[in-house]
Amino acid sequence: MQETLIIEGQYPLYGTVRISGAKNAGLVIIAASIMADGETILDNVPHINDVDVMMHILDQMGVECHWNEDASLSICPPAGEIHKKTPYELAKRVRASNLFLGALLGRQNEATISMPGGCDIGTRPMDLHLKGAQALGAEVDIEHGYIYARAENPKGARVYLDFPSVGATENIMMMAAKTPGTSVIENAAKEPEIVDLANFINSMGGKVRGAGTDVIKVEGVPVLKAVRYAIIPDRIEAGTYMVAAAITGGEVQLENVIPTHVHPIIAKLQETGATITETDNGLIVKAGPRILPADIKTLPYPGFPTDMQSQMLALLSIAEGTSVVVENVFENRFQIVDEFKRMGAKIKVEGHSAVVEGHKNLFGARVKATDLRAGAGLVLMALAARGETVIEDACYIFRGYENIAEKLSNLGAHVK
Ligand code: EPU
């Protein structure tokens, strides 16, 4: 069924919004849960489509998984071996299915992972994930669209990542958590989701040190025990609502935010003229009288997140002046620009850079989401535009934003 969001723009947003648990921490921690013996209970997992797909994959692996009445998620792997294959039909729907590589190798030294297909935002290779698995002793073959990995005698090792890939760092951490000896990941990713995974593994009895820096040391342990664990808040969902306040000229209080996780976003929003105040468990974002231009370069954490690039592009489209946005992580993330232009944005893309000539005259149009964050960018454009915007393929947006229509409506947006 075609999923559509219809937004009538130019209503300033006011009120309070509660930020959900982090999608990208939740997805990897769901995968990591299969390494424990017994029932893992996860709190603060967002109810989003990507989580549903991960639950279906667990089901196909023979791992029981269900939501509890208190909104927590239970994951109960059976004793003994589980089915080691991620099926193509499900794996192609969520890139994070590749995180079962490290989790399955950690659990039972063998994994068959459907190669994640080409994705809308870029090529997204797996070479660094495989380099890590091989360094720790896995034999890896790629045949008929699947990665076959098997480690007869896994052993801790040193792995240098050519790029601080989030997924590769996570897969290596998971495999290393149960691999005898010490593994060292150099040039590791430093995202808060990596730290959350390390905290989760450590709460299960694992030994991970240095997460959040670019050298992570993991000492393998034979057994990880099941625990109850709460996922961190979603910094990208928070950033999206922060921009929603700024772009509509409103004032929004965000609850359940860790301010240090959104510092790069705070810095850029302040440059555009918004005022941001930290509170006990979140932030208040107040739009400035004018929206000023700002230059942005996306980079791995603690640089400005690529997952906030489309949303900032929307804001800069109505700024008073010209901004330059450089995308350094995913090569196709400017593909949404053509849809933005249908709403009157003046953006010129050349290679990895976009020059945005801001102006106030955005108008509603029929547009199409091309990926999750691009879809979020369209929602923000629609909130600022005159008249009605119809966003097709909104299913992309529902992959990562819990109850987005309801949350925006509660803040005064006109969304159907
Ligand atoms: N890369 C390689 N080789 C590899 C792996 C990655 O060259 O083996 C390159 C990629 O091509 C890309 C760069 O490294 O240019 C970054 O990719 P990374 O591996 O860090 O990204 P990921 O793990 O696939 C996660 C998030 C993304 C987020 C990126 C960057 C999850 C499930 N996904 O992806 O989230 O954009 O990190 O921060 O954690 C989203 O939420 O919308 C989203 C796409």
Residues whose N, C-alpha, C, O or C-beta is under 5 A from the ligand:
A	BS01	EPU	N24 A96 R124 P125 M126 D127 L128 H129 F163 P164 S165 V166 G167 A168 D307 V329 F330 L372 R373
